[in-house]
């Protein structure tokens, strides 16, 4: 899993408020997975978050009284995260990439990243994570993924993307996730191959999300690959998607899975 182009990495700040409104959060079962694996009482646990975004995962862990240093390089995203985390005194937001952050050696019981690890330089991410974690500290990498199971909607979306945005379709966008993805298997192998972590474990949580035409367009407007489309193609694609949702009675259901990779520092 290689790091994404820098241009994509910093496009989210253009739509920070929309990102905060349109992206899904992280449920209690996901947090339970991570905290149970970490084996440290939440109120005693010190965590480092990589790529906090607007604080979706940050808030989910902060509600359990976890102390968190959350790294987020984009100023607009960091500002929204700081606002969302204001009720939690044990959370601090630092504007920095993980690569440029000055590592605090063996200072954290948990390092987690939600929808963000792929942005980090693969040549340093596991080394620096191991440096930041205490012995047996937990690495938790979390992703929401679309996981189609033969729905007709998937085929209709594929035909639409092929027709309106073939170059984007060829890049296999993560949302609406039209092609089966093998990143989870690659991720487990990558963690193991680093030689820095033991007990690598994967957990999955199935769920679904219902979109109206506008909420679907809003979600896609927060995806970096869609935001980087030329304006004419983006408008045409979004109009076609609105027509598709309308043809389905005004709402469509998209199946998801949340994938959680867990490991302990050697």
Secondary structure as GFF3:
##gff-version 3
##sequence-region A 1 266
A	DSSP	alpha_helix	6	9	.	.	.	ID=ss1
A	DSSP	three_ten_helix	12	15	.	.	.	ID=ss2
A	DSSP	alpha_helix	16	22	.	.	.	ID=ss3
A	DSSP	alpha_helix	28	38	.	.	.	ID=ss4
A	DSSP	three_ten_helix	42	44	.	.	.	ID=ss5
A	DSSP	beta_strand	46	50	.	.	.	ID=ss6
A	DSSP	alpha_helix	56	62	.	.	.	ID=ss7
A	DSSP	beta_strand	67	71	.	.	.	ID=ss8
A	DSSP	alpha_helix	75	84	.	.	.	ID=ss9
A	DSSP	beta_strand	91	94	.	.	.	ID=ss10
A	DSSP	beta_strand	108	114	.	.	.	ID=ss11
A	DSSP	three_ten_helix	117	119	.	.	.	ID=ss12
A	DSSP	alpha_helix	125	132	.	.	.	ID=ss13
A	DSSP	beta_strand	133	146	.	.	.	ID=ss14
A	DSSP	alpha_helix	152	164	.	.	.	ID=ss15
A	DSSP	alpha_helix	166	170	.	.	.	ID=ss16
A	DSSP	alpha_helix	183	193	.	.	.	ID=ss17
A	DSSP	beta_strand	197	211	.	.	.	ID=ss18
A	DSSP	alpha_helix	213	220	.	.	.	ID=ss19
A	DSSP	alpha_helix	224	227	.	.	.	ID=ss20
A	DSSP	alpha_helix	231	247	.	.	.	ID=ss21
A	DSSP	beta_strand	252	265	.	.	.	ID=ss22
###
